[in-house]
């Protein structure tokens, strides 16, 4: 009787080694002076940044959801890595944390070196945009758990904050103003509903025209990363809310004290064509509870700082903080 190898069971160690060699230049391109060592150790090492009086380590983890299904179907793999980084680092800054480093987890039924390399290339690009280092990751080939063409992603971002700057909720006051930072599109939430509308209900294909370009280009536009805007305007920001699953309605109250509401002027929101189109197939309340509707991040700012914030970002005014009971109210 012949003996079996790991490759016979569906796991190709040589492909894994080849993949590691492929991604080394992309990973190294994200390194900064605080990275200790290189690629291939059992753990990534990062020196704690200096300049903090009471440094606190912050961590955030997320995935990309069923947007991955569209990337796989479209055979376009270079942008979902940016999404992965964005979903994590955009959460960190809401607690006034500056991203330091990132790790990824890539799981697949069969490791295809070219595909995995494109994904990690996107992760490295997201890290460069976020000004953080990609110091490690894990690749798991799991035949029987995933089909050969499928893969999943998870990301882990770690950053540093000054302890006395973390509590943003207590700083929010009546009369503060709300500034919307535009999203680049659907970002990485609500794609199960997106797929239901476009492909199940309407029978469209990824290559169909939408607003002058293939639908897949619109749906796979990577999530905006707001790190540079945060760093530039940090001293003029009271609080931030990352608008992800649950939309403005559920995410903005997370930065409100119990005695205050956020009033949003719905007519001020600059919705994108993708959302305007989907409104024809989904109730408006459901749209606002599912999608970002064109707003990727909301900044709470003092009235006296509004002009500086607007001049140094692509943000625009959408509302204000008033007395209430910790709700976001669309008016």
Secondary structure, DSSP 8 states (H G I E B T S, - for coil): -----TTTTT--HHHHHHHHHHHHHHHHTT--TTEES-SSSSS-EE---SS-SSEEEEEEEE--TTHHHHHHHHT--SSHHHHHHHHHHHHHGGGT-EEEEEEEEEEESS--HHHHHHHHHHHHHHHHHHT-EEEEEEEEE-BTTB-TT-EEEEEEEEEEEEGGGS--GGG--TT-EEEEEE-SSSTTS-HHHHHIIIIIIS---TTSEETTEEHHHHHT------HHHHHHHGGG-SEEEE--TTHHHHHGGGGS-TTEEEEE-GGG----HHHHHHTTTS-HHHHHHHS-TTEEEEEEE-GGGHHHHHHTSS-EEEEEEEESSS-EEE-
